[in-house]
């Protein structure tokens, strides 16, 4: 048996077309152009590429794109000031502060300063609390993308046993809340979890988000289950080259699972387009308009 591929690239391309069309409608009907600002502290190469790609996509679909770059030794006060300026800018509807931040800048201080209405990665305490209470308007991009893919390729997840490996604020915690809201039964696993392999073998849906290449072996996979691989890891491919792999041993898992997300081309493809979706939703909300169906 070979698992059916959950194709994030195809779904993300369709969603991007919808976001672009709704952006055009918003501008024509109300004169509103969604604005997305990114803030990068330091010059981490991977973060620079990611931020640059976000800006390119934003401009391509008709958004206003802005970027604030601060040196790696910028003070916390300087970073907070940059966020406050963007909070006050009415042409900016979404703000994304690229993580991780340098040691001298507290992530909590930045998130406490960020306007929740413009928090398009949904990391502020306000948006995390709204998600917990079932009232969220903005949901973390990657977890939201995962739920869209599952709805499209797998169907209803109600009643299924879900294992989320990883408890990060960016993915693990919001992902678990979304599965609970969809009436799944959720177990969150982490570095202190006992008998992780046993939990994995019982899971109808296994979600790996820990950032360790090929951490989940094939013999952890329940036959016919759904495997969602959120990991994006670069490893040595020999000859001075690298390749991107997930947190799951893909080849082994694909022979056992019923559905699986590839890396690359799975969950990662959804993240940036979901960020654009959130920015469009935020722009509508800030102008007293109903969000489009996306």
Secondary structure, 3 states (H helix, E strand, C coil): CCCEEECHHHHHHHHHHHHHHHHHHHHHHHCCCCEEEEEEECCCHHHHHHHHHHHHHHHHCCCEEEEEEECCCCCHHHHHHHHHHHHHCCCCCEEEECCCCCCCCCHHHHHHHCCHHHECCCCCHHHHHHHHCCCCCCCCHHHHHHHHHHHHHCCCCCCCEEEEECCCCCCHHHHHHHHHHCCCEEEEECCCCCCHHHHHHHCCEEEECCCCCCCECHHHCCCCCEEEECCCEEEEEECCEEEEECCECHHHHHCCCCEEECCCCCCHHHHHHHHHHHHHHHHHHHCCCCCCCC
